Amino acid sequence: MFDELTKKEQLIFLAGLFEGEGWFGIQKKKEGHTPAAVLEVQMSDEEVVILFQRYLKTNRNIRKKSKKEKAHYKDIYRFSIKGYRALHLMEEMLPYLCKRRKEQYYDVVKSIGNGPKNWSSPIFKPSED
């Protein structure tokens, strides 16, 4: 089903998943290192998490965490990207995200300033409303 969607439809679908299961923020590093943007999606359905990989055409960035504290707990799969790739994916999803997520994005962009030289400035500007 996912592969039959247009690129825009795939992005809208992933933005909806991100709204419910995702997180966006800054990776804190040791002093002297540039802070990096981080985007993560975490859930127990590995097939759904893999859709983020397919959209970005990568076969990396998924980690499995076993939740065997109790017999009925499921394993968790986490997709994460950092740096300019995280910022660019957030920029792509921005038109389809709620106000709170957009504010998170702008807070991260403000926190890291102009960012590394290898990523473009933000595509979208915050609205007045």
VEXLUM-873989 format. One record per residue: chain; x, y, z of N, C-alpha, C in turn. Coordinates in nm, 3 decimals. Layout:
residues N
   kette       n_u       n_v       n_w      ca_u      ca_v      ca_w       c_u       c_v       c_w
       A         X         Y         Z         X         Y         Z         X         Y         Z
...
//
This chain:
residues 129
   kette       n_u       n_v       n_w      ca_u      ca_v      ca_w       c_u       c_v       c_w
       A     0.081    -0.118     0.000     0.000     0.000     0.000     0.087     0.126     0.000
       A     0.185     0.136     0.087     0.267     0.255     0.101     0.338     0.289    -0.029
       A     0.390     0.187    -0.097     0.464     0.211    -0.221     0.374     0.258    -0.334
       A     0.245     0.235    -0.324     0.151     0.279    -0.427     0.112     0.426    -0.411
       A     0.144     0.485    -0.297     0.111     0.626    -0.272     0.211     0.717    -0.343
       A     0.166     0.839    -0.373     0.259     0.939    -0.427     0.355     0.979    -0.315
       A     0.463     1.046    -0.352     0.561     1.092    -0.253     0.493     1.184    -0.150
       A     0.405     1.271    -0.195     0.334     1.363    -0.106     0.242     1.285    -0.011
       A     0.170     1.186    -0.065     0.082     1.105     0.019     0.161     1.026     0.123
       A     0.278     0.974     0.083     0.364     0.904     0.178     0.406     0.999     0.291
       A     0.443     1.121     0.254     0.485     1.219     0.353     0.372     1.253     0.450
       A     0.252     1.271     0.399     0.136     1.301     0.484     0.110     1.184     0.579
       A     0.119     1.062     0.528     0.101     0.943     0.611     0.204     0.938     0.723
       A     0.331     0.961     0.688     0.438     0.959     0.788     0.422     1.072     0.889
       A     0.377     1.188     0.845     0.354     1.301     0.937     0.248     1.263     1.040
       A     0.144     1.192     0.997     0.041     1.146     1.091     0.097     1.048     1.193
       A     0.181     0.956     1.147     0.247     0.862     1.240     0.336     0.937     1.338
       A     0.411     1.032     1.284     0.501     1.110     1.368     0.424     1.187     1.476
       A     0.309     1.242     1.440     0.227     1.315     1.537     0.196     1.229     1.659
       A     0.164     1.102     1.634     0.124     1.015     1.744     0.238     0.942     1.813
       A     0.343     0.913     1.740     0.448     0.825     1.793     0.588     0.885     1.787
       A     0.599     1.012     1.751     0.730     1.070     1.727     0.775     1.171     1.830
       A     0.901     1.210     1.816     0.964     1.308     1.904     1.069     1.382     1.824
       A     1.083     1.511     1.850     1.181     1.594     1.783     1.244     1.686     1.884
       A     1.375     1.695     1.884     1.443     1.780     1.981     1.590     1.795     1.949
       A     1.669     1.821     2.053     1.813     1.842     2.038     1.888     1.734     2.113
       A     1.989     1.678     2.048     2.077     1.584     2.114     2.183     1.664     2.187
       A     2.189     1.644     2.316     2.288     1.716     2.396     2.420     1.642     2.388
       A     2.523     1.715     2.357     2.656     1.656     2.346     2.748     1.721     2.448
       A     2.868     1.668     2.453     2.968     1.722     2.544     2.999     1.867     2.506
       A     3.053     1.938     2.602     3.089     2.077     2.579     3.187     2.087     2.462
       A     3.166     2.187     2.380     3.253     2.207     2.264     3.199     2.145     2.136
       A     3.096     2.061     2.147     3.036     1.998     2.029     2.911     2.075     1.988
       A     2.885     2.079     1.860     2.764     2.144     1.809     2.643     2.059     1.842
       A     2.537     2.118     1.898     2.416     2.040     1.924     2.354     1.996     1.791
       A     2.288     1.882     1.792     2.229     1.827     1.670     2.080     1.804     1.688
       A     2.004     1.830     1.583     1.862     1.799     1.584     1.844     1.648     1.580
       A     1.739     1.599     1.646     1.709     1.456     1.650     1.560     1.437     1.621
       A     1.529     1.339     1.537     1.391     1.301     1.510     1.381     1.152     1.538
       A     1.282     1.112     1.619     1.263     0.969     1.651     1.116     0.932     1.641
       A     1.093     0.809     1.600     0.961     0.748     1.601     0.978     0.613     1.667
       A     0.890     0.583     1.763     0.905     0.460     1.840     0.769     0.393     1.855
       A     0.764     0.264     1.822     0.639     0.188     1.840     0.669     0.038     1.836
       A     0.568    -0.041     1.866     0.588    -0.186     1.870     0.567    -0.252     1.734
       A     0.520    -0.180     1.635     0.497    -0.235     1.502     0.617    -0.205     1.412
       A     0.705    -0.302     1.396     0.828    -0.283     1.318     0.798    -0.245     1.174
       A     0.695    -0.307     1.113     0.663    -0.279     0.974     0.631    -0.131     0.951
       A     0.564    -0.070     1.045     0.529     0.071     1.032     0.652     0.159     1.049
       A     0.739     0.125     1.142     0.861     0.202     1.163     0.950     0.195     1.039
       A     0.951     0.082     0.972     1.031     0.064     0.850     0.988     0.160     0.739
       A     0.864     0.207     0.742     0.818     0.301     0.639     0.901     0.429     0.638
       A     0.950     0.472     0.753     1.037     0.589     0.758     1.168     0.560     0.685
       A     1.220     0.440     0.703     1.341     0.399     0.631     1.317     0.403     0.480
       A     1.206     0.346     0.437     1.177     0.339     0.294     1.160     0.477     0.234
       A     1.096     0.566     0.307     1.077     0.703     0.255     1.212     0.771     0.235
       A     1.304     0.751     0.328     1.436     0.814     0.322     1.539     0.730     0.244
       A     1.495     0.617     0.192     1.580     0.528     0.113     1.709     0.490     0.189
       A     1.689     0.438     0.308     1.801     0.391     0.389     1.764     0.256     0.448
       A     1.861     0.181     0.489     1.833     0.053     0.556     1.891     0.053     0.697
       A     1.917     0.172     0.749     1.975     0.187     0.883     1.879     0.264     0.972
       A     1.923     0.293     1.092     1.856     0.383     1.184     1.740     0.322     1.262
       A     1.725     0.190     1.264     1.622     0.128     1.347     1.690     0.042     1.452
       A     1.648     0.063     1.576     1.698    -0.018     1.687     1.580    -0.089     1.754
       A     1.606    -0.209     1.799     1.504    -0.288     1.869     1.537    -0.288     2.017
       A     1.436    -0.264     2.098     1.452    -0.269     2.243     1.354    -0.373     2.297
       A     1.408    -0.475     2.359     1.322    -0.579     2.415     1.262    -0.531     2.546
       A     1.132    -0.550     2.559     1.059    -0.508     2.679     1.008    -0.633     2.750
       A     1.098    -0.711     2.801     1.061    -0.839     2.862     1.044    -0.830     3.014
       A     1.015    -0.708     3.064     0.994    -0.694     3.208     0.873    -0.775     3.253
       A     0.771    -0.780     3.167     0.652    -0.860     3.193     0.620    -0.937     3.066
       A     0.560    -1.052     3.079     0.536    -1.141     2.966     0.454    -1.075     2.855
       A     0.361    -0.987     2.890     0.273    -0.928     2.788     0.332    -0.803     2.721
       A     0.448    -0.758     2.764     0.512    -0.641     2.702     0.564    -0.678     2.563
       A     0.552    -0.585     2.470     0.600    -0.606     2.334     0.737    -0.542     2.315
       A     0.811    -0.592     2.216     0.936    -0.527     2.179     0.905    -0.392     2.117
       A     0.998    -0.299     2.131     0.983    -0.164     2.078     1.087    -0.142     1.968
       A     1.044    -0.078     1.859     1.133    -0.045     1.748     1.142     0.107     1.738
       A     1.264     0.157     1.728     1.286     0.301     1.726     1.364     0.339     1.601
       A     1.305     0.429     1.522     1.373     0.488     1.408     1.421     0.625     1.450
       A     1.548     0.656     1.425     1.598     0.788     1.461     1.698     0.837     1.357
       A     1.692     0.968     1.334     1.790     1.034     1.249     1.833     1.161     1.320
       A     1.952     1.208     1.285     2.008     1.325     1.353     2.061     1.425     1.251
       A     2.085     1.546     1.299     2.149     1.648     1.218     2.061     1.701     1.107
       A     2.127     1.734     0.995     2.054     1.798     0.886     1.946     1.708     0.829
       A     1.964     1.574     0.832     1.859     1.484     0.782     1.732     1.495     0.865
       A     1.747     1.508     0.996     1.631     1.525     1.083     1.562     1.658     1.054
       A     1.640     1.763     1.039     1.583     1.895     1.010     1.509     1.896     0.876
       A     1.567     1.835     0.776     1.504     1.833     0.644     1.375     1.752     0.644
       A     1.372     1.639     0.713     1.248     1.561     0.719     1.141     1.639     0.793
       A     1.178     1.705     0.902     1.081     1.788     0.975     1.030     1.901     0.885
       A     1.118     1.964     0.809     1.077     2.070     0.717     0.977     2.017     0.615
       A     1.000     1.897     0.565     0.907     1.838     0.468     0.770     1.812     0.531
       A     0.770     1.763     0.656     0.644     1.728     0.723     0.572     1.849     0.781
       A     0.641     1.959     0.797     0.589     2.076     0.868     0.447     2.119     0.826
       A     0.416     2.126     0.698     0.281     2.171     0.661     0.169     2.078     0.711
       A     0.203     1.955     0.746     0.103     1.855     0.785     0.102     1.828     0.935
       A     0.178     1.906     1.012     0.189     1.884     1.156     0.108     1.988     1.233
       A     0.074     1.953     1.357    -0.002     2.044     1.442     0.087     2.159     1.491
       A     0.024     2.256     1.550     0.093     2.376     1.597     0.204     2.343     1.697
       A     0.177     2.251     1.790     0.276     2.214     1.892     0.403     2.158     1.828
       A     0.387     2.072     1.728     0.504     2.013     1.660     0.580     2.121     1.583
       A     0.508     2.211     1.520     0.574     2.320     1.448     0.656     2.406     1.545
       A     0.600     2.433     1.662     0.672     2.511     1.763     0.798     2.437     1.808
       A     0.790     2.305     1.823     0.909     2.226     1.858     1.018     2.245     1.753
       A     0.978     2.238     1.626     1.073     2.255     1.518     1.141     2.391     1.526
       A     1.063     2.497     1.540     1.120     2.632     1.544     1.207     2.652     1.668
       A     1.171     2.590     1.779     1.255     2.598     1.900     1.391     2.533     1.876
       A     1.391     2.419     1.809     1.518     2.352     1.780     1.602     2.436     1.685
       A     1.540     2.489     1.581     1.614     2.572     1.486     1.674     2.694     1.556
       A     1.598     2.757     1.644     1.650     2.872     1.720     1.766     2.829     1.809
       A     1.754     2.714     1.874     1.857     2.667     1.967     1.990     2.638     1.899
       A     1.984     2.588     1.777     2.110     2.555     1.710     2.157     2.665     1.617
       A     2.084     2.776     1.613     2.127     2.891     1.533     2.119     2.861     1.386
       A     2.218     2.901     1.313     2.218     2.880     1.169     2.259     2.739     1.130
       A     2.300     2.660     1.227     2.332     2.521     1.201     2.461     2.501     1.124
       A     2.492     2.377     1.096     2.612     2.348     1.021     2.604     2.405     0.880
       A     2.714     2.420     0.817     2.720     2.480     0.684     2.660     2.390     0.576
       A     2.641     2.260     0.605     2.594     2.168     0.502     2.442     2.150     0.497
       A     2.366     2.232     0.568     2.221     2.225     0.550     2.164     2.363     0.526
       A     2.059     2.364     0.447     1.999     2.491     0.406     1.924     2.553     0.522
       A     1.894     2.680     0.509     1.812     2.747     0.611     1.672     2.689     0.606
       A     1.594     2.705     0.713     1.459     2.647     0.716     1.374     2.693     0.598
       A     1.297     2.602     0.545     1.210     2.631     0.432     1.091     2.715     0.476
       A     1.034     2.682     0.590     0.913     2.746     0.636     0.942     2.843     0.749
       A     0.869     2.950     0.752     0.881     3.048     0.860     0.759     3.036     0.952
       A     0.774     3.064     1.081     0.658     3.055     1.170     0.553     3.156     1.129
       A     0.427     3.115     1.140     0.318     3.207     1.106     0.291     3.298     1.225
       A     0.219     3.405     1.199     0.186     3.502     1.304     0.077     3.451     1.396
       A    -0.005     3.354     1.350    -0.115     3.303     1.434    -0.086     3.175     1.499
//
